[in-house]
């Protein structure tokens, strides 16, 4: 058999998304739609066509057209492809993500280039029926129609639905396009051009992403897609899209995406702790309820005036302080592991400051965005790779790090409360906290020392090995500089966050410090959403109410969210940059796994 025959057979494999004949048919359809759009736009009769079409569409409920307009958003499409069953989503999700990104960019470029007026800028109030917020510029092409056409083509090619399913898909794309005309946001030619663009982008995505990436398979892929589905559901439910009639429908669509994502996690995500997932879902629901209650009560003009109290230079200064606090924390990690590995043959590059800072930033990134502090496991994995640590060593180091953090926060809380009761300022609170922290560190080291095994006794189990590692944790590092760095790191972080809260809430430096401490303690609640969103803001609001801050609760929550968002943004961007340019640390050689 000649080698050309297998190649010819491979082209006709049943799992090919689209045959060449169907690809040609799709391209011909896209070209026909584009020609019709240009002909209709050039005819000069579009207002007449719209005047005849809108009364027909007006026979249906305006709520229906509003809901279809929201359903045509990119966030809705992204959420939909993210919550499909794994056999379809492994192929549909990367292809759909590529198509939505490329299609969104192309649609915006074409809108800006053509700069066509929308119906409200041409027709008067008596000639046009507008639902929702009127739009005036950048009409062609319709982004909603392009998204609908792309999604329909991808599902048709990858899921291969039966004939009735294909009819429903086509009708869904047509309905979204008609909705854009029905709400008065687009001309008919804009919808035709959007469909043409969507079909072309869909074909491009099928060619650009021929196979699902390796990381998209299995339980890990399910967890990634479910995270995007949860995010899409939250954005879809909470963002005002300019269609008041669709607000209840937005909530239902958003909650539906959230429920579907949770189901995929539960059914296919290989979760080791379903109870942890339940707590995360409860935290997410609490966050949604908090935002749903607070958002309508926030006076945007008053909030803008509150933000204007903080000069851009102050935001920049606080950002630099937060980044410097991360740098100090990385230095602390370096000192600890350099002392632990003083007698090992570990390469010097694994113990330098840059490598330790990379570990700290990657750990912070995982801690921010993994649910219910499961990102702590990232420290164990990174320490084993970079420093050749055993599981017991890594866990003991993490426990010692967190005990010092709790000790700093506890000392600051006690000192700030004492200064508040005495009517003193933040400077005295910091001084008292340093004394409490140093005394507490000595007591904590003595308590951990009691866990040490008897001299000459060999550990006989996991608990005894862990117990020995915990007992050695405070004694294997440079304790004095490590303690001072822990204290300085938290002082700098809380000074930056407290200063911003002080300016936004209009209080004293001590009040800002107490509010920042309340947020950090609130972020430790067992029931919380990802990154502590909601619980941090509730902690700030609780302290502000106790202090008697003269500001409405929704504005306090908005101020806390702005400050918390800045800290999350900086640490997330820093972690992503490290991940992008440096990646994960290489695995330490086997010879370094034991310390001499």
Secondary structure, DSSP 8 states (H G I E B T S, - for coil): --HHHHHHHHTT-TT-SS-HHHHHHHHHHHHHHHHHHHHHHHHS-HHHHHHHHHHHHTTS-HHHHHHHHHHTSHHHHHHHHHTS-HHHHHHHHHHHHHHHHHHHHHHHHHHHHH----GGGTS-TTT----SS---S--SS-HHHHHHHHHHHHHHHHT---HHHHHHHHHHHHHHHHHHHHTTS--HHHHHHHHHHHHHHHHHHHHH--S--GGGSHHHHHHHHHHHHHHHHHHHHHS--S-GGGHHHHHHHHHHHHHHHHHHHHHHS--S-HHHHHHHHHHHHHHHHHHHHHHTT--HHHHHHHHTTS-HHHHHHHHHHHHHHHHHHHHHHHHHHHHHTTTS---GGGGSHHHHHHHHHHHHHHHHHSGGGTTHHHHHHHHHHHH---HHHHHHHHHHHHHHHHHHHHHHHHHHHHHHHHT--HHHHHHHHHHHHHHHHHHHHHHHHTT---TT----SHHHHHHHHHHHHTTSS-HHHHHHHHHHHHHHHHHHHHHHHHHHHT--HHHHHHHHHHHHHHTT-SS--GGGTTHHHHHHHHHHHHHT-SS-HHHHHHHHHHHHHHHHHHHHHHHHHHHHHT-S-----GGGSS--
